[in-house]
C-alpha cells in the first residue's frame, strides 16, 4: 500500500545544520515571538478556563498582567452581536494596551461566530459564519460587515510575524480541561532523535479531481519531498484508501478526508503513536466544529497525544485550508531559524475571517525540541 521513504539523507547532516550559525538565524532572534508578545484570554464564568490560562502563563513565564478575563457563555457558538461586544471590543483594546502580537484563547470560550438566521447546518456553504479565532485575527477589519473570507496579509511570508494589521490567534482546547492542560505539558517535552513524517494523498474527493483537489495533493507531495530532503523518514501514501496506522511513532502527520461529508468520523489516526512535539493535521470540513465530541478530528487528535493540530469549524472549501508545504518550510528549517507553530500556520493559510482554528502552544517550535 505504501510508497518507500522518499529520501534518506544522512540525519547527522541535518542535526549539524540545525546547530549551525547563520546570519538569517541571528537576525530572526530579535523578531521571534516571545511570551511578552502574548495575551491570554479566559472566560470569567468558567473556572476551568481560568485554570488553563493560569497554567499556561506559569508554564511560559508570561507577564501576569497579560491575562484578560471576558464573560461569555461557555458554548460552541456565539452571535455576531455578542462576539463584537463581549469578545472583540475588550480583546482588541487589551491587545493594543499591551502591544501584543498573539492571542491565546483558553478552553471554555466559544469557537464559532454565527449570524442571525438559519443554522449553519441548514446550508451547505455560508459566508455568514467564521471561527472566533479567525475573526479576531482580522482585528475588526473583516471584508464585509458580516463574516467573509478576507485575504491574509501574512500569507506566504517567510519572516517572523511583526504585522500590526492582524493578530495571530491560537487556542488551548479539546474535549475537556484535561486535554487543554495536556497541550501545555506536551509543548515542554523534549522530542526524540527519530524524525518520521506520514503524509496521505486523496486523489478523489467527493468523486472529484478538480484543480483545487489536485493542487492540494501537490502541496502534500511537496511537503513530503521537502521533509525527506532534510533527512526525515517520510512515508507518502498515494492511494485512495485512508492511511493505516504505521508502526513507527509519528512526529508529523498530514492527510485528508474521511467520511461522506468530510466529517472525519472514520479518522485515519486511530492507533497512531505520537512522538513528543507531534503535529498532526487531518484535512476535512468539520474537524473542529464539535470540540467536545470525541469522534471529531481535532479533539480526537489532541486526546490521542498530539502537541498541536489545525481544523475548521465549518465548511472552509479546499481553497481556505492551510497548505502543508508552506507550513513545513517555515516550521522546519535546516539552519534552526524555523518559525513558531502559530507563525508557520498563519503564513500557510490564505484567508482570515473564515473557519480555521489552530490548537496548541503558539510558541511551540521545532528547534526547541532539538536542543
N, C-alpha and C positions, 0 to 999 in steps of 0.2 A: 504493500500500500504506500510505503513512504519512499521519498527520494533520499539518497545518501546525503550526508553533510555536504554542503556546497563547497566548502573550502576549509582546509585545516592549516591555517597559518600558525607558526610557532607562537605559543602563548607567551613565551619568555619575551619575545619582541614586543608584544602588546603591553606586558607589565612594565617593561623598560620605558616604552613610550609614555605610559601614564605617569611615570615618575620624572620624566624629562622636563627641564625648564624651557619655557618659550616666552617670547615677548607677548604673544596673544594671551597666554595663561596669566602672566603677571598683570597685564593691563585689565583683565577681566575681574581680578580680585577686588579692586576698588568699587566696581559696579555690582558685584554679586549681591543677590538678595540676602538679607540678614534678618535676624529676629527683630531688630529695631524697625524694619520696614513693614512689619505685620500688625494688623488689627484683628483681634479675636472677638467673635460675636457669639453670644449665647442668649438663650431665651430665659428671661427673668421668671417666667411662670413654670419652668421645668428644672427641678433640682439636678436631674441627670445632665442636662445641657450645661449647667454651671460647673458641675464636677468635671466634665470632659474639657471644658475651656480652661479650668484651673490646672488640670493635669498637663495640658499642652503648654501653657505658659511656664509652668515649673520645669517641664522637660527641656524646653528650648531657651530658657532664661529670657523670655520676652518681658519687656518692661510691664510692671503690674498695671500701670495706668493705660495700657493698650487693650484692656478688656472693656467691651461695650455690652451692656445688658439691654435687650429690647423686649417688649411684651407683645407677643403674638400667639395665636392658637398653635398648639403642638399638633399640627395636622399636615397631611400631604400638601394640600393646595391652599393658596391664599388669593383673595380677589385683587385685581389691579388697584382698586381704591385703597385697600388696607396695605398692600405692598408699598404704594407710594408714601403713605403717611407714617406707617409704623416701622418700615424697614428702610426704604431708600433714603428718605429725608434725614433721619438720625444717623444712619451709617455714613452717608456721604459727608455730612457735617463733621463727624468724628474723624473720618479719614483725612479730611482737609486740615483739621486741627493738628493731627499727628504726622502729617506728611507721609502717609502710608502708601505703599505700592501694592500690597496684597491683603486680601481679606481671608480669614479662616472662619467658616461657618460651622457651628458645632451641632451635634446630634440634638434633636428637639426643635429645630427650626424647619419651617415649611421648605419644600424643594421645588414647587411648581406654582407659577403665577397663572391664573385663569381669568378670562374676560367674562363679562356678563353674557348670558345667552346659553345655548346648548352646551352640554358637557363635551369635552374633547372626544370622548368615546363615540359621540353621535356623528362625527365627521372623520373621514379617513385622513385628511390633511387639514392643517389650520395654520394661519399666521397670527392667530389671536392668543396663543399660549406660548410660554417660554419657561425655562428653568429660572428659579430665583437667582441662581448663581450667575448665569449668563446675562440676565437683565441687569444685575448690579455691576457687571463688568463694563457696561457702557457708560457708567457714571451719569445716568439720566439722559443720555443722548441717543436713544434707540431711533431707528429710521423713521418711525411713524408715531403718532400719539398712542397707538396700540403697541402690540408686540410684533416685531417683524425682523427677519434676519438682517443685521447690519454688517457691512464689511469690517473685518477685524484689522485694525491698523497695524497690529503686531505680527500678522500672519507672514510666514516665510522669513522672519527675522532670524539672524544667527547671533545676535548680540544680547547681553543681559538686559532685562526689562528696566527701562528708565522713563517710559512714556508718562505723560500727565493727562492724556485724553481718554484713558481707560484704566481699569483695575484688573489685576489677577485675582481670581476667586477660587479657593479650594474648600473642601468640605471634609470634616471628620465625622463619619456617619456609618450606618449599617443597620442590620436587623435590630440591634439592641445597643444600649450604652456600652456593654462589654466589647462589642465589635469596634466602636469608636475608640475606646481606650487601646484596643489591640493595634490599631493603625499607628498610634503614637509610640507604643513599645517597639513595634517591628522596625520603625524608621531608625532606631538607635542600634540595631543589631549589626554585627559585622558579617558581611557576605562571605561565603566560601570562595575558594580559588576557582572552582569549576564554573565556567560560563556557558550555559546552554540556552538556546532560544528555539521555540517551536512556533512556526507560523503556518496558517491554514488558509489556502485559497478556496474560493467558492465560485466555480466557473459559471453556474446558473443561479440566479436569484429571482424568485417568482417566475420561473420559466423564461427569464430574460437574460440576454447577454449585451444589453445596450452599452453605449460608450462609457457611461459613468461606472458601471459594474466592471468593465474591462480596465478602466483607469484605476479603480480602487485595488483590483487584483494586482495590477502592475506596481502600485505603491507598496503592497505587501511583499511582492517579489524583490523589489528594490531594497526594502528593509532587510530582507534575508541576505542578499548579496553584500550589503554594507557590513552587517554584523559578522558575516563569515570572513570578510576581508580583514577584520580586526582580530581574528583568531577564535571567535565564538564557535562552539559546536552547534550547527544550525540544522534543523530539520524543517524542510518546506514540503507541505503536503499539497499536491496539485489536484487532488481528486474531489469529486462532488460530496462524497461521504464525509461526515464530520470526523475530525481528528480524534483518534482514540488516545487514552492515557498513555504517555510514553513511560519508559522505565526510569529515566533519569529525572531528578528534580529540576524544575524549570526556574530559570531566572527571569526570562521573558516569554510571554505568550501573546500572540496577536492573531486572532482568527475571526471568522464571521459567519453569521446567520445560523439560525436554528428555529424549528417550529414553523407552522404555516404562515404566521404573521410576523416572523422575526422576533417573537417574544421571549426567546431563549429558554423556554421551559424544558426543552430537551438539550440541556447545556453539554458542551463538549469537554468540560474541565472536570467532570466528576471523576474522582480517583487520581487527579493530578497531585504530584508532590511539589511543594514550592520551596525554593531557597529563600533565606533571609534577603530582604531587599527586592523580592519578586514584584514585577509589574506585569499585570495580565489584563488584556482588553479583549472582550468578545463583542464584536460589532453587530448590533441588532437594533430594532426600532424602539423597544420599550424596556431596555435592561435596567434603567434607573427609575422607571415610572412608579414602582412599588418597592421602596426601600425596606419595607417591613415584611416583605414576602420572601421566604427562603428560596423559592424556585426562580426568582428573578436573577438575572445575570450578575448585576453589581453587588447586591448584598450576599449572594452565594459565594462569589469570589472572595469577598472580604472574610466571610465566615470560614472559608476553606484555608485561608492563611496568606493571601497576597498582601503586599505592602501598599500598593496603590493601583487604582483602576480608573476607567473612564466609562461613562454611559450617557444615555439620553432619557429624558423624562417623557417624551412624546415623539411622534414620527419626525425624524430630522432630515430625511432624504439622504441618499448617499453623498450628495454634494456638501452636506453640512457636517460630515463626520471628520474627526481628527485623522490626519494622514500619518501612517506609521513610519514611512521613510523619513519624512521631515522630523518626526519626533525623535527617532533614534540617532539621527545625525547631529542633533543638538544635545541629547542627553548623554550619549556615549561618544567621547572624543579621545583619540589616542594621546593627545598632549595633556589630558587631565583638566581641560577647560570647559567640560560639559556644563550645560545649564541645569538648573534645578528642575525637578519634576514639573512644577506648575508652569515655569517659563517654557520648557520644551513642549508641554501640552498646548499652551495657548499659541505658541509660534507655529504649531502644526494644525491649527483649527481655523478655517476660513471665515467664520461668521461669529458674531456676538448677538445678544438678544434673541437667542434661539434655544435649543433643547439640551445643550451639553452640560454635564457636570463632571468635575474632576475630584476624585476622592483619594485622600492620603495626605501625608505631611507635605506641604508645599515646598519645604526646604530639602526634602529628600534629594540626594544627588548620587550619581554613580561613583564618583571619585571618593566620596565619603566611605563607601563600602570597600574600597581598595586600600585604604590607609591602615 
